[in-house]
């Protein structure tokens, strides 16, 4: 998974110690340890941050707003 700064992500696991649950949406605000961890900020609908947590890549999934770009297929003629 390629995650970059300001990607919108969702949790893949519950984190009860932070009052966060699977599916909670956050924003990557810092890339840590050479890309092996990410600081993810969780905010309410008014933009107020209520939690900021360092997470491993397997704890988040990147959310996408656009369809996947598909490479055009080239036909090979025999």
C-alpha beads as a LAMMPS data file, in Angstrom:
LAMMPS data file: protein, C-alpha beads

78 atoms
77 bonds

1 atom types
1 bond types

-500.0 500.0 xlo xhi
-500.0 500.0 ylo yhi
-500.0 500.0 zlo zhi

Masses

1 110.0

Atoms # bond

1 1 1 0.000 0.000 0.000
2 1 1 1.402 3.371 -1.000
3 1 1 0.176 5.928 1.501
4 1 1 1.236 9.533 1.262
5 1 1 0.872 12.724 3.215
6 1 1 -2.747 13.938 3.464
7 1 1 -4.233 10.662 2.182
8 1 1 -7.629 9.971 3.690
9 1 1 -7.557 6.579 5.390
10 1 1 -9.804 4.306 7.450
11 1 1 -8.865 2.084 10.368
12 1 1 -8.843 -1.653 9.720
13 1 1 -8.907 -2.525 13.443
14 1 1 -10.580 -1.259 16.605
15 1 1 -8.273 0.769 18.864
16 1 1 -10.249 0.910 22.120
17 1 1 -7.327 2.495 23.995
18 1 1 -7.881 5.586 21.792
19 1 1 -11.695 5.289 21.561
20 1 1 -11.353 4.567 17.835
21 1 1 -13.134 1.812 15.945
22 1 1 -12.675 -0.036 12.677
23 1 1 -13.802 2.145 9.763
24 1 1 -13.043 5.430 11.527
25 1 1 -11.785 7.959 8.954
26 1 1 -8.596 9.983 9.434
27 1 1 -5.926 11.881 7.521
28 1 1 -2.221 11.014 7.256
29 1 1 -0.423 14.107 8.554
30 1 1 3.109 12.733 8.878
31 1 1 5.106 9.842 7.464
32 1 1 7.162 8.168 10.183
33 1 1 10.130 5.791 10.227
34 1 1 10.794 6.011 6.491
35 1 1 7.237 5.061 5.561
36 1 1 6.882 2.141 7.961
37 1 1 4.399 4.099 10.108
38 1 1 2.072 7.072 9.751
39 1 1 0.746 9.758 12.072
40 1 1 -3.007 9.793 11.453
41 1 1 -5.216 12.607 12.694
42 1 1 -8.891 11.986 13.450
43 1 1 -11.207 14.994 13.377
44 1 1 -14.906 15.649 13.858
45 1 1 -17.199 17.156 11.204
46 1 1 -16.190 20.661 12.329
47 1 1 -12.497 19.919 11.744
48 1 1 -11.570 19.674 15.428
49 1 1 -8.936 17.010 16.035
50 1 1 -9.954 14.545 18.743
51 1 1 -7.101 12.035 18.351
52 1 1 -3.700 11.749 16.655
53 1 1 -2.094 8.302 16.581
54 1 1 0.973 6.661 15.037
55 1 1 -0.195 3.638 13.021
56 1 1 1.366 0.843 10.989
57 1 1 0.342 0.322 7.329
58 1 1 -1.633 -2.830 8.206
59 1 1 -3.851 -0.779 10.549
60 1 1 -5.152 1.549 7.816
61 1 1 -6.487 1.453 4.286
62 1 1 -6.358 4.351 1.830
63 1 1 -9.741 5.642 0.674
64 1 1 -10.200 6.600 -2.980
65 1 1 -12.576 9.144 -4.495
66 1 1 -11.804 8.544 -8.172
67 1 1 -12.067 5.363 -10.237
68 1 1 -8.882 3.397 -10.806
69 1 1 -6.993 4.409 -13.921
70 1 1 -6.731 1.453 -16.244
71 1 1 -3.943 1.185 -18.783
72 1 1 -5.263 0.923 -22.335
73 1 1 -4.948 -2.594 -23.723
74 1 1 -2.929 -2.920 -26.885
75 1 1 -4.135 -5.598 -29.249
76 1 1 -1.478 -7.824 -30.764
77 1 1 -2.196 -8.927 -34.303
78 1 1 -0.914 -12.287 -35.390

Bonds

1 1 1 2
2 1 2 3
3 1 3 4
4 1 4 5
5 1 5 6
6 1 6 7
7 1 7 8
8 1 8 9
9 1 9 10
10 1 10 11
11 1 11 12
12 1 12 13
13 1 13 14
14 1 14 15
15 1 15 16
16 1 16 17
17 1 17 18
18 1 18 19
19 1 19 20
20 1 20 21
21 1 21 22
22 1 22 23
23 1 23 24
24 1 24 25
25 1 25 26
26 1 26 27
27 1 27 28
28 1 28 29
29 1 29 30
30 1 30 31
31 1 31 32
32 1 32 33
33 1 33 34
34 1 34 35
35 1 35 36
36 1 36 37
37 1 37 38
38 1 38 39
39 1 39 40
40 1 40 41
41 1 41 42
42 1 42 43
43 1 43 44
44 1 44 45
45 1 45 46
46 1 46 47
47 1 47 48
48 1 48 49
49 1 49 50
50 1 50 51
51 1 51 52
52 1 52 53
53 1 53 54
54 1 54 55
55 1 55 56
56 1 56 57
57 1 57 58
58 1 58 59
59 1 59 60
60 1 60 61
61 1 61 62
62 1 62 63
63 1 63 64
64 1 64 65
65 1 65 66
66 1 66 67
67 1 67 68
68 1 68 69
69 1 69 70
70 1 70 71
71 1 71 72
72 1 72 73
73 1 73 74
74 1 74 75
75 1 75 76
76 1 76 77
77 1 77 78
